[in-house]
Structures are given as structure tokens and as C-alpha cells.
Amino acid sequence: MIKMVDLHKQDGCIRNDIDKAIADAVDECAFIKGTEVGTFEAELAHYVNAKYCISCGNGTDAITLALMAVGLRPGDEVIVPAFSFVAAAEAVALLGGKPVFADIDPRTFNIDCESVERVVSKRTKAIIPVHLFGQPCNMTGLMKIASNTGIVLIEDNAQSLGAKCIFPDGSKQFAGTVGTIGCTSFFPSKILGCYGDGGAVFTDSRELAEKIKALASHGQSIKYRHEYIGLNSRLDTVQAAVLRVKLPHVDKWIFHRRRAAANYNDMLSDLEMIGLPHEDSVGIHVYHQYTLTVPEDDRDKLRRRLLENGIESMVYYSEALHTQPAYSGVCSYDKEMLNAVRLPASVLSLPIYGNISDIDQEVIVDTIRKFYKHN
Ligand SMILES: *Cc1c(COP(=O)(O)O)cnc(C)c1O
């Protein structure tokens, strides 16, 4: 079976280091708040060039903590993309805020600035751009919308650790460090994944960093002195130890993912019915997912054909968020929404990870070409 993400293959060459790091953490016996946690936070902050990195229990908590830190109040509106993983909208709604769904750009699958402009209101507290599939959003455009309005930009960078935003003057900055707060996830299949759940928040503001740290620890900055109503959300020591081993390999894996995407592009480029991923000039794509668009009538048949040939594929995402049962009653959305409604029927993500072999890619492409009777 060719899997979407094969961690045996990706992490194989560092398996001994990981095993040793886990054993050392177990020996240390400080399963919560062990030394590895603080060290990893410092190393990750250094990697993305953020002043502060606060680890937490998972990527969804990271977004929740960010919204709590900026003081989201019941009734506040937060603009989120309608075509995405649910976490950002969920965090908003759980805190009593109102998710306001914007449409996406059909080429990048990222939040569309024009749609954001249509739904901005006096009640907009924040915008959560999601850097989807590994590709940064148009942060310049979003910063322009947010400027002088008091609207906070909170980046959902769960899928794009290591990606860079490119600004009009040519300068670059890591995705997740451009907005006021950035959030990421260490879910095992992410660009930097641990062996369980984990997440982190980035910010350059000391004040916000201290508040987020307290919020993640029952709202206390001093033991048993509760400044805020907080969460219990932490990265455990064993996960931090695993992540410390994996972090130095992230750039290599990203290089490999980008090369694999270029391979797919080369081998599929003459199939006219298939839409290849589009790389936008506003960022450097790290290919958390390699996502095609195929004709709606073919999509599920192609998926089945791939599976019959031992190849996994996935549909990210099969339905827009504003029509989902839990959200349709509590949200509002851009009434001109077009792409977020249409694309769920035609997207198809192929296996990609930081070590996928050329041979596996050839088998996958061969199966797709035979499906379309191109050899
Ligand atoms: C994975 C993911 C999250 C949530 O991360 P968890 O660690 O699973 O809570 C949030 N947003 C996006 C876009 C994701 O892909």
C-alpha cells in the first residue's frame, strides 16, 4: 500500500535517535514540563525566527489560546475560510464568537481577500487565514484590510510550518510569524509531527506570550494564583523530545516534498483534464498536501481506481464549513461564495511526505494516466 504519509519511511533514518530521546525522557521521569519542553520551544522559536514560542496540547488549542489571549468576547465576529479544516471555526464558536466564512481563491485554495472585504464588519475582531496545504496566504492583502481597524490577524499555520511569506519588496518571513499570533500543530502527519498530539503558538509580543503561557496553564502565571480562566493544554515531555530530534530534519523534508511536487507536475502536466497545484508568488509552498482538481464526475472513480492499485488518496475537504450541521445555524458567510462550495467535489490529494520515493510516484502517476487512457 502506498500511504498518504508513510512515517516509517520518512522517519526511518532517525528512528534510533527518536527511540533514544524517548527513553531519555522516560528516564528523566518529568513527563509534564520536563526540560525538553522549554528547550524545544526555544529551538522552534529560533527556527521560525519568532520572539516567543509557547507549546500546548494541540493545534486546535493553539488557536483557542490565541483567541482567548486577544480577548475574544461572545458575539465578536472572526473571519475564517469556508474551505478548510474545522479547527479555526470551532475555536471561535466554542468561545462564543461568530465564525464568518469567506470564500477561497480557486487556484491556491487559500482565503480570498476580496471575499474577506465583503464580510468585514464593525464586529470583526480577528481574521484567521489558514495557510492551506503548505502554501502561505496573501498576508500583504490581509494586512492591508486589517490595518487601522484593530482587527487582529491570527495565522493557522498547522499545515505550513517552514513555509515562507514573500512580500512585495521581496523580503521573506516564516508563515506563522507575520500576524499578531501564529498557531501550529504537531499532529503526526503534519510537516513537523510528533508521536501523539501537540501544538504551539508564536508571537513577538511579550505581553501576549506571557498571557498565552498563563492561559495554557489554568490561567496561572504563579502557581495557584489564577489570573484568567484558562485551559489545561500542554505539550508533554516525551513529545517535545521527539520533536527536538525531528526539527533539524524539517528543511530536508520540505526540500524533498517540493521536489516530489515538481515530479508530479512534470509527469501529469500533459493531462489536460487535471488541474495541478498552483504556486502563488506571495509565498513558498511546502506541500503538506499535493492537491489536484479533477472533473467532478471522475473524482470518486479515480479514487477507487487508485485504491484498487494499492494507492491511498484523500479528499481535503469534502464539504464547505458554512453548510455543515454544527455551523450553518451559528455562522454567517459571504453570500457570493462560489469556490468553497464548488471545489469539494473536485479536489483530490495524492501521497506526499518527506521521503516519498520516485518509484512510488511513478506507480501513482501511471495509475492516473491509465485511468485517463494516456500512457
Ligand atoms: C491539523 C490542523 C489543525 C489542528 O491541529 P490539531 O493538532 O489536530 O488540533 C488546525 N488547522 C488546520 C488547518 C489543520 O490542518
The ligand as an SDF file (V2000), in Angstrom:
LIG
                    3D

 15 15  0  0  0  0  0  0  0  0999 V2000
   -4.3180   19.8610   11.7940 C   0  0  0  0  0  0  0  0  0  0  0  0
   -4.9240   21.1760   11.7090 C   0  0  0  0  0  0  0  0  0  0  0  0
   -5.3540   21.8910   12.8410 C   0  0  0  0  0  0  0  0  0  0  0  0
   -5.4750   21.3180   14.2120 C   0  0  0  0  0  0  0  0  0  0  0  0
   -4.4480   20.6610   14.7100 O   0  0  0  0  0  0  0  0  0  0  0  0
   -4.6580   19.5630   15.8740 P   0  0  0  0  0  0  0  0  0  0  0  0
   -3.2870   19.4640   16.4280 O   0  0  0  0  0  0  0  0  0  0  0  0
   -5.1400   18.3140   15.2360 O   0  0  0  0  0  0  0  0  0  0  0  0
   -5.6200   20.1250   16.8700 O   0  0  0  0  0  0  0  0  0  0  0  0
   -5.8060   23.1730   12.6670 C   0  0  0  0  0  0  0  0  0  0  0  0
   -5.8880   23.7310   11.4630 N   0  0  0  0  0  0  0  0  0  0  0  0
   -5.5080   23.0910   10.3480 C   0  0  0  0  0  0  0  0  0  0  0  0
   -5.6060   23.7700    9.0370 C   0  0  0  0  0  0  0  0  0  0  0  0
   -5.0330   21.7740   10.4280 C   0  0  0  0  0  0  0  0  0  0  0  0
   -4.6900   21.1390    9.3120 O   0  0  0  0  0  0  0  0  0  0  0  0
  1  2  1  0
  2  3  1  0
  2 14  2  0
  3  4  1  0
  3 10  2  0
  4  5  1  0
  5  6  1  0
  6  7  2  0
  6  8  1  0
  6  9  1  0
 10 11  1  0
 11 12  2  0
 12 13  1  0
 12 14  1  0
 14 15  1  0
M  END
$$$$
